[in-house]
Amino acid sequence: MATIRDHVRFTDLKDASPEDIRMLARNEAEIQRTEMADHVLAQLRLMDGANAGFQVDRLQHSLQTATRAWRADPADEEMILCALLHDIGELMAPVDHPSFAAAIVRPYVSEENTWMVLMHGVFQGYYYWQHLGRDNTQREAYRGHPAFERTALFCERYDAPAFDPAYDTMPLEAFEPIVRRILARPATFRPPQG
């Protein structure tokens, strides 16, 4: 954890001075640059052993998804990061884990990749929602979106087949440099698109 030496003078945000806010922004930027990757990697490690009945645990699924993306195109680091983090919210926000994951990647990756992470749950539903009495064609409502095909291919090639205990999955340490590189980028605030 970063040691913050300077502190604001206010106790109510309404009373913040411009200097207070600029100092907080500098502190937050430093924390983001130096600690974000550590927090994300720690959260991924918490998924080790977490299993809802699949043949692989949640961490292995994420690693396998990222491995498949890496083997398809090792130069597409944003896709690999998104593949690794797409289900990071499974433990903290199981009802809407895609929104949780998209909030993490949004400041660091393209809008198309953010949308892919945000919508992967709907697109993944294509493979199984009919077994739950739901409409598995809901993704069709988004056909024509610039990231539609990218999201459909992500689910088909990387996410849907990533439950195989016999797959030669790369370890988390193999992806750590990508996580550190991308999450050290200056964060860009883009509000969620609704």
C-alpha positions in Angstrom: 0.0 0.0 0.0 1.2 3.5 -0.9 2.0 5.7 2.1 0.2 8.9 1.7 1.8 11.8 3.6 -0.4 14.7 2.6 -4.0 14.8 3.7 -6.9 17.1 3.0 -8.0 19.8 5.4 -11.7 19.2 4.9 -14.1 16.8 6.6 -17.0 17.5 4.2 -16.4 17.3 0.5 -18.4 20.5 0.0 -15.6 22.3 1.8 -12.8 21.0 -0.4 -10.4 23.5 -1.8 -9.0 23.2 -5.3 -5.6 22.4 -3.8 -7.2 19.5 -1.8 -8.8 18.1 -4.9 -5.6 18.3 -7.0 -3.6 16.6 -4.2 -6.2 13.8 -3.9 -6.1 13.4 -7.7 -2.3 13.0 -7.6 -2.5 10.5 -4.7 -5.2 8.4 -6.5 -3.1 8.4 -9.8 -0.1 7.2 -7.9 -2.1 4.4 -6.1 -3.6 3.4 -9.5 -0.2 3.3 -11.2 1.6 1.4 -8.4 -1.1 -0.8 -6.8 -4.0 -1.6 -9.2 -2.3 -4.6 -10.8 -1.6 -6.1 -7.3 -5.2 -5.7 -6.3 -6.5 -7.3 -9.5 -4.0 -10.2 -9.2 -5.0 -10.8 -5.6 -8.7 -10.9 -6.5 -8.0 -13.4 -9.2 -6.1 -15.6 -6.7 -9.2 -15.6 -4.5 -11.0 -17.4 -7.3 -8.7 -20.4 -6.9 -10.8 -23.3 -5.6 -14.1 -21.4 -6.1 -16.4 -23.7 -8.1 -20.1 -23.8 -8.7 -19.9 -27.3 -10.1 -17.8 -26.9 -13.2 -14.9 -29.3 -13.9 -12.5 -26.4 -13.4 -12.6 -23.6 -10.7 -13.2 -20.0 -11.5 -9.5 -19.1 -11.6 -8.8 -22.0 -14.0 -11.6 -20.9 -16.2 -10.3 -17.4 -16.4 -6.7 -18.6 -17.0 -8.0 -21.0 -19.7 -9.9 -18.2 -21.4 -6.8 -16.0 -21.4 -4.6 -18.8 -22.6 -6.9 -19.4 -25.6 -6.8 -15.7 -26.4 -3.0 -15.6 -26.0 -2.6 -18.6 -28.3 -4.8 -17.0 -30.9 -2.9 -13.7 -30.9 -0.2 -13.0 -28.3 0.1 -9.4 -29.5 -3.5 -8.5 -28.6 -2.8 -7.8 -25.0 -6.1 -6.0 -24.4 -8.0 -9.1 -25.5 -5.9 -11.2 -23.3 -6.4 -9.0 -20.3 -10.2 -8.9 -20.9 -10.2 -12.7 -21.2 -8.4 -13.0 -17.9 -10.6 -10.5 -16.1 -14.0 -11.2 -17.7 -15.3 -13.2 -14.7 -13.4 -11.4 -11.9 -16.7 -10.3 -10.4 -18.1 -13.8 -10.0 -17.4 -13.9 -6.2 -18.2 -10.2 -5.5 -21.1 -9.6 -7.9 -22.5 -13.0 -9.0 -25.8 -11.6 -10.3 -24.0 -9.1 -12.6 -20.4 -10.0 -12.8 -19.9 -8.6 -16.3 -20.6 -5.0 -15.0 -18.1 -5.5 -12.2 -15.4 -6.7 -14.7 -16.2 -4.0 -17.2 -15.8 -1.3 -14.5 -12.3 -2.6 -13.8 -11.1 -2.7 -17.4 -13.0 0.4 -18.7 -10.3 3.0 -17.8 -7.6 0.9 -19.6 -8.9 -0.7 -22.7 -10.9 0.3 -25.8 -14.6 1.0 -25.8 -15.1 -2.1 -27.9 -13.3 -4.3 -25.4 -15.1 -2.8 -22.5 -18.4 -3.5 -24.3 -17.3 -7.0 -24.9 -16.6 -7.6 -21.2 -19.8 -5.9 -20.2 -22.0 -7.9 -22.6 -20.3 -11.3 -22.5 -22.9 -12.6 -20.1 -25.7 -12.0 -22.6 -23.7 -13.4 -25.4 -22.6 -16.5 -23.4 -26.3 -17.0 -22.6 -26.7 -18.0 -26.3 -25.2 -21.4 -25.3 -27.4 -22.3 -22.3 -30.2 -19.9 -21.4 -32.8 -22.1 -23.2 -32.2 -24.7 -20.5 -33.3 -22.2 -17.9 -36.5 -21.1 -19.8 -34.8 -17.9 -21.0 -34.5 -16.6 -24.5 -31.0 -17.6 -25.6 -31.2 -15.2 -28.6 -31.2 -12.0 -26.6 -27.8 -11.1 -28.0 -29.5 -10.5 -31.4 -30.9 -7.3 -30.0 -27.3 -5.9 -30.2 -26.6 -7.0 -33.7 -25.2 -4.1 -35.6 -23.2 -2.8 -32.6 -19.5 -2.3 -33.6 -18.4 -4.9 -31.0 -21.1 -7.5 -31.7 -18.9 -9.8 -33.8 -15.9 -9.4 -31.5 -18.1 -10.3 -28.5 -19.7 -13.3 -30.2 -16.2 -14.6 -31.2 -14.8 -14.0 -27.7 -17.5 -16.2 -26.3 -17.3 -18.9 -29.0 -13.5 -19.2 -29.2 -12.3 -18.3 -25.7 -15.0 -18.2 -23.0 -17.5 -21.1 -23.9 -14.8 -23.8 -24.4 -12.8 -22.8 -21.3 -14.1 -25.4 -18.9 -11.8 -28.3 -19.9 -9.7 -29.7 -17.1 -7.4 -31.4 -19.6 -6.6 -28.2 -21.4 -2.9 -27.0 -21.2 -3.6 -23.8 -19.3 -1.0 -21.2 -18.7 -0.4 -20.1 -15.1 -1.4 -16.7 -13.7 2.3 -15.7 -13.6 2.5 -15.9 -17.4 -0.2 -13.1 -17.6 1.2 -10.9 -14.9 3.4 -8.7 -17.2 0.3 -8.0 -19.4 -1.8 -7.1 -16.3 1.0 -4.8 -15.0 1.6 -3.1 -18.4 -2.0 -2.4 -19.1 -3.1 -1.4 -15.6 -0.1 1.0 -15.3 -1.5 3.0 -18.2 -2.9 6.4 -17.3 -6.6 5.7 -16.5 -9.2 7.3 -18.7 -12.5 8.0 -17.1 -15.4 7.0 -19.4 -18.8 6.8 -17.7 -20.7 3.6 -18.4 -22.9 3.8 -21.5 -26.5 3.2 -20.7 
